[in-house]
Structures are given as structure tokens and as C-alpha cells.
Amino acid sequence: MLDARMADQTSTILGAARAALDAALDAGRKTTRQGKAIDEHQVHAERLAYAATEVAAAEALAAYARARHEAGVGDAVTDAMAGAFAAEVADRLRSRIEGHREDFGVPDAVLAATLGDAGVRQAVRAAQHEGCFREIGREVIRTRGANNAWIDGDVAEMARDSARQFARREVAPIAERIHRHDDLVPESIIRSMAELGYFGMSVPEAYGGQGMGNLAMVVITEELSTASLAAAGSLITRPEILTKALLKGGTEAQKRRWLPPVAAGELMVGISVTEPDTGSDVASVRCRAEKGEQAGTPGWFITGAKAWCTFAGRADVLALLARTDPDLERGAKGLSLFVVPKDAFPGHEFEVKQPGGGTLHGKADATPGYRGMHSFTLAFDRYFVPADHLIGEAAGEGRGFALQMAGFAAGRLQTGGRASGLAQAALEASAAYAAERKQFGRPIGDFQLTQYKLGRMATYLAAGRQLTYAAARAMDADETITLEPSMAKLYASDVAVMVTQEGQLLHGGWGYAEEFAISRHVVDALVLPIFEGVKPILELKVIARSLLAG
Ligand SMILES: Cc1cc2nc3c(=O)[nH]c(=O)nc-3n(C[C@H](O)[C@H](O)[C@H](O)COP(=O)(O)OP(=O)(O)OC[C@H]3O[C@@H](n4cnc5c(N)ncnc54)[C@H](O)[C@@H]3O)c2cc1C
């Protein structure tokens, strides 16, 4: 059904896009003095970061289409998606460069030889023709949007199958109830996930984990998030973050103490970085930890406010970033990361009173979506933790920021999986609805515009997914990377917002009804570009900084 020249066309388009982007990045490095002056060029830096992320997504999707052919499972729909997505990305990049010529600083000759070239422009027009998207859309309706993305690797494929069975059997039937009643994730789900080893996917076997690797972790996350973002897919984010921080900076004794129960799902984890007055500027965290002693045990007294600590009620331990050096001028260098034990509470409000007088109060903030784990505002007052709860102990003092960021990189990769899973749920619901809903005497899926929309939704989802898989493979090879997981988080989150909202429109008025899952998917997706680095901060402080520093 699809043009056999597609692969050549796609590589022509991508070659041109990459060359133009590289020229823009070169110019951007000069303008921002190797990334040091990003704040003087924020708008342009954001454009560069986003364009680079889109080109990386297009390259990941094209590489996936090629790999399928090499493995003897080439697929015309995937080829069309790769071509159409590359074409839209190239078209947007050319218009951005044309629209801001002086800022982008791409020499005329470079633009003319790349995205301005007549052959490239012809390839772009052909590949992004609405007919290509409609053809993809018809296939999406026929298969009801099923995710059968080929995965190169038996472990990941088996992991996906078993996670899908579990998620459909145990999570999907209760997802709507949890959302509408703002219930807590039931213990039965936590227990089943623990038995399946989902809390220990990144924990090495030596510490009681599965050591499955990042790709398997991502595909499992996707399946859980397709059933419910909050009541399943997000449960593993927190242990992932703490695990990576402990592996990077914990003492051997700390790894042996905390990792096995985290991997076994015996300890639920909350991550507490954000404060009421401190969000993106993590280096300015104010919650204090003061050295002291309680009943002869040396340790730290924690005092201060924290905000948006998801799952803090049910959690048994909080990974808490606090200021151990009272001198605010020390910024990030004055922060340390603690493992803070607390009792688990099922409700929306709790208080822990320590025998020595310390207290921790928590109250959940009501949210339109992402329900099931609840996000708490916390108040600590001389809450005591022994000295060996500071990750890295004496050597970890002042290293909290770096350890937290290492944890966040893992969290962002996992969020690429969460976002793709949520977008998948919206695509499946929309494809099924388009096949069933009749207007003007025909299923709405028979209309050209519906097919085009579904084709675009599926194509963008495929790009976000492949960017995330590529980041997972890159992280399997090098755990210290930060750019790739950040790009995956940024893009897959935007795709989830776009796909859920387009899906809601396809549902018409019923898309606004709570009985239809798409209304939940829309509000759930909205949180994805906010946490783990709100979108503008991720673009400027992580992606642009990394791209422009070279
Ligand atoms: C449902 C939910 C769950 C969450 N769970 C957790 C959790 O478990 N643990 C945790 O620690 N946190 C959590 N968070 C907090 C989340 O990580 C923060 O909300 C996020 O990092 C942004 O911080 P902020 O809300 O203080 O926004 P701010 O930092 O105030 O930023 C707001 C806006 O200001 C602008 N801005 C800020 N700084 C700059 C700049 N330098 N340049 C340009 N523009 C700028 C941007 O437009 C930005 O979007 C959660 C949040 C939500 C909503």
C-alpha cells in the first residue's frame, strides 16, 4: 500500500534536518557562549532544545523502521510513520529557521543545501501528505490501535506480555473507581506488583533485584500506565529514583540495608524535593537538617516544609533532600539526601509523632487527575533520623543535589514509558470509538479527517515511544547519561497531552463524561510535563545546557 521509496525519502529528509540542526546548534553555542549565557537567550535556547528533541525522535523512529527490515519484519505502516514524522519535523524546523533567521544563524548556503533543497522539499511534501496519515489512521482503526511494536530483545518482549496480562486483569477494572473516588492504590496491586518483581527492576541481583535493565523497565511501565497512570504505572517511579541515588552514592551497608526491601516491595517510597516556595530552583531548597544526637544516637533533626510529595502517606520511607549546610550561599553544595522512615498511612492526612518529640504532618492536595497515590504537603519539626540515613554518610554530605539528579534521570526515562503507556490507552479508546460511533449514517472512522487525526496520533506516539526506547538502550550502555532520558520525558509527555486531547475531541461530548476513560486520560496526561523538571526547565537547564555546552 505504501511507497517503496519511503526509506530513501526518509533518510534524505533526516539527513537534511540533522545538517541544518547541527548548523543551528553550532551557531547557538557561539551565541550562548557555550551554554553559559542561555538565560540571556532563553526563547531561542528553548526553540533549539525542542527542535533537537524532535529531530532525535524522528531519527529514533526511522532507526526502528530500518531495524525491522534488517530483522526481516519490515512493515509498511511503520515506514510510512517514519517518513511522515520526519517530514513534519523537517517542515517545522525549516519554518522555525526561516522565521528567526538572525537568531538561528544558519548560513544561507547551508539552509539552501539542506532543508531548502528542492529535492528535500519534494520529499517532505510527499511524506507528510495527508493521504499517508489517513492510510495509517485506517490501519489504526482496523487494529483498534493495538501496540504490537516489535522489540529487539526477548526479555523485553516477554516482560511486555506478562505486564499486559497483569495490567488488564488486575488494574484496568479498578482504574476508573480509584480515579473517581480519589482512592488509594489497593494493597492487592502493590502485592501483585511486588511478586512480579516490578519494584526491583533496576536493583542489581546482588541486592535482591531483577537487574532487568532499562528497556524492560520501560515496556513494563508502559503496560501498567495504559491501564492506569496513577494506580500502577507511577508506583515504580519512586523506587527507581531512590535505587539510582543509592547505587550512585550509598555506602555498601546502605545498599544492603535499603535495596532488598525496596526491590521486594516491602518498602514503599516517596520522593521529597519540592517545597512550597522552591520548585525548579532545587539548589535553593531550604528544609534544614541539623546535626545532633537523640538518646545517645548521633543523627540529624529535620525541620521545614515540603510540597507535592507523591505517595507520602502510604510510603514507608521518604527520599528527602535537605540543607545540611545552613549557609544558603552554598546553594546545591549545601544539600544532602536522606532516607527518612515513617509509618504508612492510608488516608489523605497523617501525623507521625516520634518518641523523642519530632513530628511530621502531611496533608494531600486535591488534584483533577493523577489520583491513587495522592501528593502531600509536608511539615517536619525536629524529625530525627540517625546519621547512617544520610546517603553516603559523612562522604555524602553536600552531595545530595548530584545524587538527586542521578535519580531524576532514571525517573525521567521511566516517565517516557509512563507517557507512552497513557497515550496508548487514549489511542486504543479513540480507535475503538471511531469504529463504533456513527454520525451522518457512517462510523466516524470512515471520515477522512478522523483517519488523518488517528494516523497522526499513532505516528507521534510511535516517535515518542521509540525515542524512549532509544534512551533506555543508551542508559543500559551508560547509566550516567542525562540528555537522552530528558528528551524522552519531554517529548513523550507532550505526545501524551496531544494524543489524549485529540482523543477527547474524537469522543465528542462523551469525551467529557467521567464514565468514558478518555476524560481520565486527559487530566492524567496534564501532569506529565510538570513534574521531574517542569517543561521549560527541562528544556533550558538540562537539554539546551547539555547541547550547547559542547
Ligand atoms: C501531581 C504532582 C506530583 C508531584 N510529585 C512530586 C514528588 O513526588 N516529589 C517532588 O519533590 N515534587 C513533586 N512534584 C513537584 C514538581 O516536580 C514541581 O511542581 C516542578 O518541579 C515545578 O516546580 P514548581 O511547581 O515550584 O514551579 P516553579 O519552579 O515555580 O516554575 C513555574 C514556572 O515558572 C517558570 N520558570 C521558573 N524558573 C524559570 C527560569 N529559570 N527560566 C524561565 N522560566 C522559569 C516556568 O514557566 C515554570 O513552568 C509534583 C507536582 C505535581 C503537580
The ligand as an SDF file (V2000), in Angstrom:
LIG
                    3D

 53 58  0  0  0  0  0  0  0  0999 V2000
    0.8150   15.9540   40.8170 C   0  0  0  0  0  0  0  0  0  0  0  0
    2.2150   16.3490   41.1490 C   0  0  0  0  0  0  0  0  0  0  0  0
    3.0550   15.4240   41.7260 C   0  0  0  0  0  0  0  0  0  0  0  0
    4.3510   15.7830   42.0870 C   0  0  0  0  0  0  0  0  0  0  0  0
    5.1400   14.8650   42.7380 N   0  0  0  0  0  0  0  0  0  0  0  0
    6.3330   15.2620   43.2540 C   0  0  0  0  0  0  0  0  0  0  0  0
    7.0900   14.3900   44.1020 C   0  0  0  0  0  0  0  0  0  0  0  0
    6.7070   13.2310   44.3370 O   0  0  0  0  0  0  0  0  0  0  0  0
    8.2180   14.8830   44.6830 N   0  0  0  0  0  0  0  0  0  0  0  0
    8.6710   16.1600   44.4760 C   0  0  0  0  0  0  0  0  0  0  0  0
    9.6830   16.5430   45.0300 O   0  0  0  0  0  0  0  0  0  0  0  0
    7.9730   17.0000   43.6590 N   0  0  0  0  0  0  0  0  0  0  0  0
    6.8220   16.5900   43.0510 C   0  0  0  0  0  0  0  0  0  0  0  0
    6.0940   17.4600   42.2620 N   0  0  0  0  0  0  0  0  0  0  0  0
    6.5630   18.8330   42.1030 C   0  0  0  0  0  0  0  0  0  0  0  0
    7.0940   19.1430   40.7270 C   0  0  0  0  0  0  0  0  0  0  0  0
    8.2940   18.4630   40.4980 O   0  0  0  0  0  0  0  0  0  0  0  0
    7.2200   20.6700   40.6490 C   0  0  0  0  0  0  0  0  0  0  0  0
    5.9040   21.1890   40.6020 O   0  0  0  0  0  0  0  0  0  0  0  0
    8.0280   21.1140   39.4560 C   0  0  0  0  0  0  0  0  0  0  0  0
    9.3680   20.7500   39.6120 O   0  0  0  0  0  0  0  0  0  0  0  0
    7.9460   22.6320   39.2370 C   0  0  0  0  0  0  0  0  0  0  0  0
    8.1850   23.3510   40.4090 O   0  0  0  0  0  0  0  0  0  0  0  0
    7.1460   24.4960   40.8620 P   0  0  0  0  0  0  0  0  0  0  0  0
    5.7990   23.8790   40.8680 O   0  0  0  0  0  0  0  0  0  0  0  0
    7.6280   25.1030   42.1000 O   0  0  0  0  0  0  0  0  0  0  0  0
    7.1760   25.5410   39.6660 O   0  0  0  0  0  0  0  0  0  0  0  0
    8.1630   26.8000   39.5350 P   0  0  0  0  0  0  0  0  0  0  0  0
    9.5580   26.3980   39.7690 O   0  0  0  0  0  0  0  0  0  0  0  0
    7.6300   27.9200   40.3350 O   0  0  0  0  0  0  0  0  0  0  0  0
    8.0130   27.1360   37.9950 O   0  0  0  0  0  0  0  0  0  0  0  0
    6.7990   27.6400   37.4560 C   0  0  0  0  0  0  0  0  0  0  0  0
    7.0600   28.2130   36.0860 C   0  0  0  0  0  0  0  0  0  0  0  0
    7.9300   29.3180   36.1810 O   0  0  0  0  0  0  0  0  0  0  0  0
    8.7240   29.4450   35.0270 C   0  0  0  0  0  0  0  0  0  0  0  0
   10.1460   29.4370   35.4250 N   0  0  0  0  0  0  0  0  0  0  0  0
   10.6830   29.1020   36.6220 C   0  0  0  0  0  0  0  0  0  0  0  0
   12.0150   29.2510   36.6130 N   0  0  0  0  0  0  0  0  0  0  0  0
   12.3410   29.6890   35.3850 C   0  0  0  0  0  0  0  0  0  0  0  0
   13.5700   30.0180   34.7360 C   0  0  0  0  0  0  0  0  0  0  0  0
   14.7620   29.9200   35.3490 N   0  0  0  0  0  0  0  0  0  0  0  0
   13.5330   30.4170   33.4560 N   0  0  0  0  0  0  0  0  0  0  0  0
   12.3710   30.5050   32.7840 C   0  0  0  0  0  0  0  0  0  0  0  0
   11.1670   30.1970   33.3430 N   0  0  0  0  0  0  0  0  0  0  0  0
   11.1600   29.7960   34.6160 C   0  0  0  0  0  0  0  0  0  0  0  0
    8.3950   28.2490   34.1380 C   0  0  0  0  0  0  0  0  0  0  0  0
    7.4270   28.6110   33.1900 O   0  0  0  0  0  0  0  0  0  0  0  0
    7.7840   27.2610   35.1200 C   0  0  0  0  0  0  0  0  0  0  0  0
    6.8920   26.3670   34.4850 O   0  0  0  0  0  0  0  0  0  0  0  0
    4.8200   17.0910   41.8260 C   0  0  0  0  0  0  0  0  0  0  0  0
    3.9810   18.0110   41.1900 C   0  0  0  0  0  0  0  0  0  0  0  0
    2.6950   17.6620   40.8550 C   0  0  0  0  0  0  0  0  0  0  0  0
    1.7970   18.6770   40.2220 C   0  0  0  0  0  0  0  0  0  0  0  0
  1  2  1  0
  2  3  1  0
  2 52  2  0
  3  4  2  0
  4  5  1  0
  4 50  1  0
  5  6  2  0
  6  7  1  0
  6 13  1  0
  7  8  2  0
  7  9  1  0
  9 10  1  0
 10 11  2  0
 10 12  1  0
 12 13  2  0
 13 14  1  0
 14 15  1  0
 14 50  1  0
 15 16  1  0
 16 17  1  0
 16 18  1  0
 18 19  1  0
 18 20  1  0
 20 21  1  0
 20 22  1  0
 22 23  1  0
 23 24  1  0
 24 25  2  0
 24 26  1  0
 24 27  1  0
 27 28  1  0
 28 29  2  0
 28 30  1  0
 28 31  1  0
 31 32  1  0
 32 33  1  0
 33 34  1  0
 33 48  1  0
 34 35  1  0
 35 36  1  0
 35 46  1  0
 36 37  1  0
 36 45  1  0
 37 38  2  0
 38 39  1  0
 39 40  1  0
 39 45  2  0
 40 41  1  0
 40 42  2  0
 42 43  1  0
 43 44  2  0
 44 45  1  0
 46 47  1  0
 46 48  1  0
 48 49  1  0
 50 51  2  0
 51 52  1  0
 52 53  1  0
M  END
$$$$
